[in-house]
Structures are given as C-alpha cells and as structure tokens.
Amino acid sequence: MSTFFSETNSLPSRRPWQPVRLPQSSSWLGWSALAHALLRWNERGRQRAALRDLAEDLHLLDDLGLTRQQAIDEANKPFWQ
C-alpha cells in the first residue's frame, strides 16, 4: 500500500502560531519605589542638616536625650542609611 502525501488528513494538524502569554508587569511599581526612595533620602538629609544645626544648642540636645557627639555622628551619616 502506498502513502499519498497529497492527502491532508494524513499529516498532523498544526495550530496557528500563538505568542507565549506572560504575566503582565507594571513598570509603574518600579518608578514609584524609586521616587519613594528619593523622597525618603531627601527627607533624611534635611533632618540631619537640622540636627547638625542643633548640635550647638546643648539644652535642645538634652531635650532630645542626645549628646553632642551622638548628634554629630548621626548628622554625618550617608543619606541612604
């Protein structure tokens, strides 16, 4: 018995090409987190500059419960810490 290749029923049927479905991610979350980090770093820098200014007033430092050296050490930390 011979096989006829012209018969389309004898070949496996092919499905049309479909792209792989991946979960959709939002790039907004990344930008939002970055903006939040930048705002947080800016606020830390502002607070540490104010603490640096307070380091000269021993009465205010006493109210905060800090020594002058502790205030200076905190004020000189990098903004990301």
Residue pairs with C-beta under 8 A, 6 or more apart in sequence:
3 10
4 10
5 11
41 79
41 80
42 79
44 79
45 79
48 74
48 75
48 76
48 77
48 79
49 75
51 71
51 74
51 75
52 71
52 72
52 75
52 76
54 60
54 61
54 64
54 71
55 61
55 68
55 71
55 72
55 75
58 68
61 67
61 68
61 71
64 71
66 74
